[in-house]
Structure formats: structure tokens, C-alpha cells
Amino acid sequence: YCNPVQMKRNTLIADIRPDIYMENKSFLRTACLDKNLDLSSIESMELSGYLKEEDYSFINSLASAYNLKDLDLSRLAENNYIPSNAFSGCDKLVTVALPDSCYKAYGFYAFKDCINLKTVIPPSPYVKNRIIDKERIRLGIGTLGEKTLHAILKNYYEPCDDNHEVPIDGYVADIY
């Protein structure tokens, strides 16, 4: 286990262990600079283990000032939190895969102004337990009458069920 960070073509692969996580303020930035990596060559990242807020800041700079387009966070360890504004303004980001461990743990405006973001792959237990395993009626408005994709997106953007289908002056707001 001697190389927690490596480049394969244009993909940065990093496995950040707890001991590395505790030692470094921003492991990703330090590792990339220590390896003299050409930051503009990083088009995708596959991350596992633990991230700190400073790591998210570094990822943000790669997806806004450089060429990072695809970000796979699906293998992050439990209890990782995506901080507020983590990817705000990442205008080059196209695809993000979210970790299973943080389906309700992402900060406000995490993806604000990500104008080219086309695909957000939600955490698998979240999708399976709250949406796919749920009985669905294919007609009408409301959680039971929604198509699967609509329900996934609605629950991703607003995980609190209390803010779904809120009656307002004779109408129903899908998300309030």
C-alpha cells in the first residue's frame, strides 16, 4: 500500500487512509504537488477513503480553473460530509457520483452554479430504499405517482419528506 495517489491516463485515483487523513491538512493538494502532476491534465477523479474541507476546496479549483469534468466520490468512507459550496462554481464539472455514506449529508449550495453538470449519480442505498423499492402508481401527482427519475431528483434536492407535496392556497408544491 505504498502509492495512495496515482494517475492513469487523465484520471487521478486516490485512496486516502485514516492515518493520511489525520496527518495532512489537504492530502490531495499536497500529493499532487509532491508528484509534480500537471493539474490541467486531470479530467476525472476516483476518490476513496476520507476527505477534509481543504480537499473539497482543491477539487473545486480543479473543476473551475482546470479541466476536471468527472468526479467519482462513490467509494468515500462513512461519515464523509460534503460541505456547503463544495462544488459551487465548478463550471467544468459534468458528472458526479455521490457516496453511499452521505445521502443526507451534503451542505447547502453544494452544486450551485455548476452550469455544465449533467449527471449526478445518487447514493445507491438512498435510491433503493426510498425510491426504487417503493410501490408506485404511474398516474397523478405525488410521491406515489411520480416516475422514478423525478422521485430520485426530488429526494436528492430535498431529502426532507416534510417539504414534499406541500399544500399552498389550493395548489400543491412538489418541493417547498
N, C-alpha and C positions, 0 to 999 in steps of 0.2 A: 504494500500500500504506500508506495513511495511518491506517486505523482497524482495529487488530488485535482490538478488543473492540467488540461491538455487541449490542444487544438486538433481537430480532424476536419480537414478542408476549411470551410468557413464557419465551423461550429465550435464554440467554446464549451467544453464539458468540465464541470466542476462538482466535486463531492466534498462538501465542507463538513468535516467531522467536529464533534463537540470540543475536542481539545484545540483545534484550529480556531473554532468559533470564539472560544474564550480568550485566546491569545491576541487576536488581531481586531483592530477597530473596523477595518474594511478589508476582509480577506481577498475578495475578488479584485479590487483595485491593486492591492499590493502584489498579488500573484501575477496579474497581467503585466504590471510594470517590471517586476523582477525577471520575467521571461522575455522582456523586450518585445511583447506582442504588438503587431500593427493593429491598433484598435479599430481602424477603418475596415479591416478585413473580417471582423466578426459580424456575421449576418444572422446567426442563430446561437442560442444558448440552451444547454440542458443542465439544469442545476438540481442537485440533491443535497440533503443534509440541512444545514441551518444558515439562515441569512440574518444579518443585522440591518438596521435602518440605513447605515452607511453603504451597505451593499446595494440596497434598492436605489440609493442616490447614484451610484456608479452605473447600474443598469439603466437608469433614466438618462444619464448622459450618453450612453451608447445608443439608445433608441431615439435620441433627439438630435445630438450633434454628430453622430457617426451613422453606421448602417445596420444596426440591429433591427431585424424585422420579425423574427420568430423567437418566442420565449417559452420554454417548457419548464414550468415550476411544479409539475405533477408529482415529482419524487421528493419534494421537500419533506423534512421530518415533521412530526406532530408539533403543535403549538407554535408554528411559524405564523406570524401576523403580517399581513400586507399593510403597510402604514398608509395613512392619508396622503394623497397626492403622489403615491409611489411612482406611477407612470404618467402623471399629468404632463401634457405637452409632448409626449413621445410620438411625434408625427410620423415616424418611420415604422412604428410597431404595427404589424399586420395580424399576427396570431399570438394568443397567449393561452397556455394550458395551465389551469389553476390546480393547486394541490388539494388532495382529498382532506387534508387536515385543517383547512381554513375556509370551509364553505360559508361560514358566517363571520369570519374574522378578516375582513378587509376594510381598510379605512375609507373615510369619506373622500369622494372625488378621486378614487384610485386610478380611474381611466379617463379623467377629464381631459378634453381636447386632444384625444388620440384620434385624429381625423382620418387616419388610414386603417384603423383597427377594424378588421372584417370578421375575425373569428375569435370567440372566447370559448374555450372548452371548459365547461364547468366540472367541478369535482364529481367523480363517479358515484360515491355513496349518496351525495345530495340529490343527484338526478334520479338515481334508482329508488331511493326511499321516499322522496317527496313527490316525485312526478311520474316516473315510468310505472312503478308498482301500484299506482293509484287508479281506481276504476274511473273510466272516462265515458262521458256521454258526448257524442260527436255533434250535437246541436246546441245552440244557445250561448249565453254569456255566463261567465263564472268559471271558477277553477275546474269544475267537473265537465264543463262544456268546451274547454279550450283544446286546441291542438297541442301536441307535445312540445313543439318548438316554442310556441307562445308561452306555455306554462314554465318552461325552463328559463326563458329570458325574464319573465315577470318575477319569478322567485330568485333569480340571480340579482336583479337590480333592486328588489325589495324583499329580503328574506322574511320579514315580519308579516305573518298572516293577518294580523290586525289591520294592516294597511292595504289589504286586497278587497276589492268589491265594496267600497265604502259608499253608502247612500248619501247623495248630496242634492237637495232640492228636487226630488223626483227622478234624479238620474243616478247612475252607478259609476263611480270612478274605478277603473280597473286597478290602478295603483294611486294611492293618495299620499 
